[in-house]
């Protein structure tokens, strides 16, 4: 029997209508659940956080499409709000993109973004990137459009052209990607507020901005980006960086003192964890059975 529940892609599109939509990156299912409880309406799976957290490797295209899809499924199953995911360069040519879309859809994700870098890719805010041709990226977008089963599954085209070939090339590529069927455009590593504004003036589909720390873009608020014409704002690695710094500090204190006593007040309590896990409901169902 068909479900009457809206798909993840439909939920994401509905959330965009009330933008600017602030989308934190989450790196495991419990963080996703925390973010939903905090009131966020959509979440993001970052390739950088996935690479670092799951395998301890940099974001240079080493993770596979199945690893992305599997981790995305954990996130999507833990919450009721939509999750969009990084899909790097699509993990291959246009035929690989077809499989990527199928895997991501079956995982329950709301959408993905593809980037126009050559493999091996680089973090969007680092030097050394190279681009595929516009025609090659258009082919990938067309393959993604034709292979999705749910027309609401959101296809976001990311262009890294600003850092490689200049601002106008980024605009030209974005317009070509829109013509190929992209639902949204993600201009990576724009370098000023003025560039964000000029890009939005020239590209008239929903736009997504990346507010990553320590990068080339100024850290603008969701409200500021909304005023400039952006419908979605991702903070892909923010929570991961906060968590990693807290762990580093905790390990240092334990190594120095030989005890965690002074760290207890900085911890999530057992009760808070069990509440987030829904532990009482598991116990109730166990008794019922």
NORSUL-V372769 format. One record per backbone hydrogen bond with DSSP energy under -1.0 kcal/mol. NH is the residue of the N-H (numbers start at 1). CO is the residue of the C=O. If there is no record, write none. Layout:
nh = {NH NH}
co = {CO CO}
This chain:
nh = {11 12 13 14 15 16 18 19 21 23 25 26 32 33 34 35 36 37 38 39 40 43 44 45 50 51 52 53 54 55 57 60 68 69 70 71 72 73 74 75 76 77 84 85 86 87 90 97 98 99 100 101 102 103 104 105 106 107 108 109 110 112 113 114 115 116 118 126 132 137 138 139 140 141 142 143 144 145 146 147 148 153 154 156 157 158 159 165 166 170 171 172 173 174 175 176 177 178 179 180 181 182 183 184 185 186 188 196 197 198 199 200 201 202 203 208 209 211 220 225 226 227 228 230 231 232 233 234 235 241 242 243 244 245 246 247 248 249 250 251 252 253 254 255 256 257 258 263 266 267 273 274 275 276 277 279 282 283 284 285 286 287 288 289}
co = {7 8 9 10 11 12 15 16 231 233 235 44 28 29 30 31 32 33 34 36 35 82 24 84 46 47 48 49 50 51 51 58 64 65 66 67 68 69 70 71 72 73 43 111 45 113 87 93 94 95 96 97 98 99 100 101 102 103 105 104 83 154 85 156 88 158 130 123 116 133 134 135 136 137 138 139 140 141 142 143 144 150 110 112 184 114 186 161 161 166 167 168 169 170 171 172 173 174 175 176 178 177 155 155 206 157 159 192 193 194 195 196 197 198 199 185 232 234 218 221 222 223 224 225 207 207 21 209 23 237 238 239 240 241 242 243 244 245 246 247 248 249 250 251 252 253 254 260 263 264 269 270 271 272 273 274 278 279 280 281 282 283 284 285}
